[in-house]
Amino acid sequence: MRILRTSEDRFADLPDYPFTPHYQDVGPGLRMHYVDEGPADTSPVLMLHGEPSWSYLYRHMIPLIAAAGHRVLAPDLVGFGKSDKPASVDDYSYERHLSWLTHWLETLDLQDITLVCQNWGSLLGLRLAADRPDRFRQIIVGNGMLPTGEQRTPAAFRAWKAFATYSPWFPVSRIVQLGTERTLKQHERAAYDAPFPSNEYKAGARAFPRLVPVIPEDRVSHANRAAWKVLEKWRKPFITCFSTGDPITRGADRYLQRRIPGALGQPHMTLRGGHFLQEDSPDDFARVIFDALKAEKPA
């Protein structure tokens, strides 16, 4: 496996991203970057990004939760952000992403986790919580799902998958902009492009759409169905926080609420924004997290 590493110079002086970098090896010669802010002796809030973003997506939310006295961890998935990037699309699989993320979580020995996940952060985070439910105290999902290949695939996703697979042009910051209602500033677009100095660094971003199980016979569909059997018995708090303008995950919040017992009676929210609600409504999204943490705080 040929592994690429984006130069730190690409991330120099990013506005609104003052966080000290942390790194953890998750495989031979393969390291994962993560943000770790707030008091280390408090229950962690784990923020998982999706496609094709990185922990920069949570830059406005991390300080708010940390300032409220909570530890916030936001890793860059392998292939994204400051994490290392295997150079071939074939180097990526659903199972490998889970293995890398699980290795990171267990090495840090995170316990009593509040999971915040969106997009592919949900595909990985919900599997992680189902595999190790004892490590998680509650889950907050924004514009995300755990697919099994049995649900109808939205046309917007089919178009996105075809583009990611076949287009010679893969403009990361423009893709993020298409999923954001507000107009990103020039330095924000530059920050989303920063992890990818050339096309060969984009294999992970191109791989994700084709890894989503879209038929019941997909090799990960069985494992995801097994995870759903755990989630269907999940009675810890489960909160959905979806946006008003996401054509890919629209309606998935109600599906999650129906199937997961822990969603009953929770303060589910719908926030203004597109697919990347962290960009469109970061303060409101942070408030949902803060209120959930406050509600779960021991007396």
C-alpha positions in Angstrom: 0.0 0.0 0.0 1.5 3.3 -1.1 0.7 6.0 1.5 0.6 9.7 0.9 1.0 12.4 3.6 -0.2 16.0 3.0 2.4 18.5 4.0 1.6 20.5 7.1 2.4 23.7 5.0 -1.0 23.1 3.3 -2.7 23.7 6.6 -0.7 26.7 7.9 -2.8 29.5 9.4 -6.2 28.3 8.6 -8.8 30.8 9.9 -11.0 29.4 12.7 -9.0 26.2 13.0 -6.4 26.9 15.7 -6.4 23.4 17.1 -3.2 21.6 18.2 -2.8 18.5 15.9 -2.7 15.0 17.4 -1.7 11.8 15.7 -2.2 8.1 16.3 -0.9 5.2 14.2 -3.8 3.0 13.0 -1.8 0.7 10.8 1.8 0.1 9.5 3.1 3.5 8.4 -0.5 4.9 8.6 -1.4 7.6 11.0 -4.7 9.3 11.8 -5.0 13.0 12.8 -7.5 14.2 15.3 -8.5 17.3 17.2 -8.7 16.9 21.0 -10.0 20.0 22.8 -11.4 20.6 26.3 -10.7 19.0 29.6 -9.3 15.5 29.3 -11.0 14.2 32.4 -14.6 14.6 31.1 -16.8 12.3 29.0 -15.8 12.7 25.3 -17.9 14.1 22.5 -16.8 12.3 19.3 -17.5 14.2 16.1 -17.2 12.2 12.9 -17.2 14.0 9.5 -18.2 12.6 6.2 -17.5 13.0 2.5 -15.4 14.8 1.2 -14.8 16.9 4.3 -12.6 16.6 7.4 -12.5 17.8 11.0 -12.5 21.4 9.7 -16.2 20.9 9.1 -16.7 21.1 12.9 -14.4 24.1 13.5 -17.2 26.4 14.7 -18.8 23.7 17.0 -15.7 22.3 18.7 -14.9 25.5 20.7 -18.5 25.9 21.8 -18.7 22.4 23.3 -15.2 22.6 24.7 -15.8 25.9 26.4 -18.9 24.4 28.1 -16.5 22.0 29.8 -16.6 19.0 27.6 -13.8 17.1 25.9 -14.2 17.1 22.1 -12.5 14.7 19.7 -12.8 15.1 15.9 -10.7 12.7 13.9 -9.9 13.0 10.2 -10.9 9.7 8.6 -8.0 8.0 6.7 -7.8 9.6 3.3 -9.0 12.9 4.5 -7.8 16.1 6.2 -4.4 15.7 7.9 -4.6 11.9 8.1 -2.6 9.8 5.8 -4.0 8.9 2.4 -3.5 5.5 0.8 -3.0 6.3 -2.9 -5.3 3.7 -4.6 -9.0 3.6 -4.5 -8.8 -0.1 -4.0 -7.0 0.5 -0.7 -10.3 1.6 0.8 -13.1 -0.5 2.0 -15.9 -0.2 4.6 -14.2 -2.8 6.7 -10.8 -1.1 6.6 -12.3 2.3 7.6 -14.0 0.6 10.6 -10.8 -1.1 11.5 -8.8 2.1 11.4 -11.4 4.0 13.4 -11.8 1.2 15.9 -8.1 1.0 16.5 -8.0 4.7 17.1 -10.9 4.7 19.6 -9.6 1.7 21.5 -6.0 3.0 21.6 -7.3 6.2 23.2 -9.6 4.0 25.3 -12.6 6.3 24.9 -15.5 5.6 27.2 -18.9 7.1 27.9 -18.9 8.7 24.5 -21.5 11.1 23.0 -21.4 10.3 19.3 -22.1 13.1 16.8 -22.0 11.9 13.3 -23.0 13.0 9.8 -22.8 11.5 6.3 -20.1 8.7 6.3 -19.5 9.6 9.9 -22.9 8.0 10.5 -22.2 4.9 8.3 -19.1 4.3 10.4 -20.2 5.8 13.8 -23.4 3.8 14.0 -21.6 0.6 13.2 -19.0 1.5 15.8 -21.7 2.1 18.5 -23.4 -1.1 17.6 -20.2 -3.1 17.8 -19.2 -1.6 21.1 -22.3 -0.2 22.8 -20.7 -0.2 26.2 -18.5 2.6 25.2 -21.3 5.0 24.1 -23.7 7.0 26.3 -25.8 8.6 23.5 -25.9 9.3 19.8 -26.7 12.4 17.8 -27.1 11.9 14.0 -27.2 14.8 11.6 -28.0 14.0 7.9 -26.9 10.4 8.2 -28.0 6.8 8.0 -26.9 3.2 8.3 -27.9 1.6 4.9 -28.4 -2.1 4.3 -29.1 -2.0 0.6 -32.8 -2.6 1.2 -33.9 1.0 1.0 -34.5 2.8 -2.3 -31.4 4.7 -3.3 -32.1 8.5 -3.9 -31.5 9.7 -7.5 -29.2 12.4 -6.1 -27.0 9.7 -4.6 -26.9 7.7 -7.8 -25.8 10.8 -9.7 -23.2 11.6 -7.0 -21.8 8.0 -7.1 -21.4 8.1 -10.9 -19.7 11.5 -10.8 -17.2 10.3 -8.1 -16.5 7.1 -10.0 -16.1 8.4 -13.5 -15.5 12.1 -13.6 -11.8 13.1 -14.3 -12.6 16.3 -12.4 -13.2 16.1 -8.6 -13.3 19.6 -7.2 -13.6 19.0 -3.4 -14.4 22.6 -2.3 -17.1 22.9 -5.0 -18.6 19.6 -3.9 -18.8 20.9 -0.3 -20.3 24.2 -1.6 -23.0 22.3 -3.5 -24.1 20.7 -0.2 -24.1 24.1 1.7 -26.8 26.7 1.3 -24.7 29.7 2.4 -21.8 30.8 0.2 -18.5 29.6 1.5 -15.7 32.2 1.8 -12.6 31.9 -0.3 -10.5 30.8 2.7 -13.1 28.2 3.6 -13.0 26.7 0.1 -9.2 26.7 0.3 -9.3 24.8 3.6 -11.5 22.1 2.1 -9.0 21.8 -0.8 -6.0 21.9 1.5 -5.8 18.1 2.2 -5.6 17.3 -1.6 -2.6 19.0 -3.3 -3.1 16.8 -6.4 -5.6 14.3 -7.7 -3.6 11.3 -6.5 -4.5 12.4 -2.9 -8.2 12.1 -3.6 -8.5 8.3 -3.8 -10.3 8.1 -0.4 -12.8 10.8 -1.3 -13.5 9.1 -4.6 -13.9 5.7 -3.0 -16.5 6.5 -0.4 -19.6 6.7 -2.7 -19.0 3.3 -4.2 -18.6 1.7 -0.7 -22.2 2.5 0.3 -24.2 -0.7 0.2 -27.0 -0.3 -2.3 -28.2 -3.9 -2.7 -29.1 -6.4 0.0 -26.4 -8.8 -1.4 -23.6 -6.2 -0.8 -20.8 -7.7 1.2 -21.3 -5.2 4.1 -25.1 -5.3 4.0 -25.2 -8.4 6.2 -22.9 -6.7 8.8 -25.0 -3.5 8.7 -28.2 -5.6 9.2 -26.6 -7.2 12.3 -25.8 -3.7 13.6 -29.4 -2.7 13.1 -30.5 -5.6 15.4 -28.4 -3.9 18.1 -29.8 -0.4 17.3 -33.4 -1.8 17.4 -32.7 -2.5 21.1 -30.9 0.8 21.8 -32.5 2.5 24.7 -29.9 5.1 25.4 -30.7 8.6 24.1 -30.7 8.8 20.3 -31.3 12.2 18.8 -31.7 13.2 15.1 -30.7 16.6 14.0 -31.3 16.8 10.2 -31.4 19.8 7.9 -34.2 21.2 5.7 -32.3 20.9 2.4 -30.6 17.6 2.0 -31.9 15.6 -1.0 -29.9 12.5 -0.1 -30.9 11.9 3.5 -34.3 13.5 3.6 -36.7 11.4 5.5 -34.1 9.2 7.1 -34.6 11.0 10.5 -38.1 9.7 10.7 -36.9 6.2 9.7 -34.3 6.3 12.5 -36.9 7.6 15.0 -39.3 4.7 14.2 -36.8 1.9 14.5 -34.6 2.9 17.5 -36.3 2.9 20.9 -33.9 5.4 22.4 -35.3 8.0 20.0 -38.7 8.0 21.7 -39.4 11.3 23.5 -36.1 12.9 22.5 -35.9 16.6 21.3 -35.4 15.8 17.6 -34.5 19.0 15.6 -34.7 20.1 12.0 -32.2 22.9 11.3 -31.9 25.3 8.3 -29.3 24.2 5.8 -28.1 21.8 3.2 -26.2 18.5 3.5 -23.5 20.1 5.5 -25.5 21.5 8.4 -22.3 22.2 10.3 -21.6 24.9 7.8 -25.2 26.3 7.7 -26.3 26.1 11.3 -23.2 25.4 13.5 -24.5 27.3 16.6 -27.9 25.5 16.5 -26.3 22.1 16.0 -23.9 22.8 18.9 -26.9 23.8 21.0 -28.5 20.4 20.3 -25.3 18.7 21.5 -25.0 20.9 24.5 -28.6 20.3 25.6 -28.2 16.6 25.2 -25.1 16.6 27.4 -26.8 18.8 30.0 -29.8 16.4 30.1 -27.5 13.4 30.6 -25.4 15.1 33.3 -25.5 13.2 36.6 -27.4 15.0 39.4 
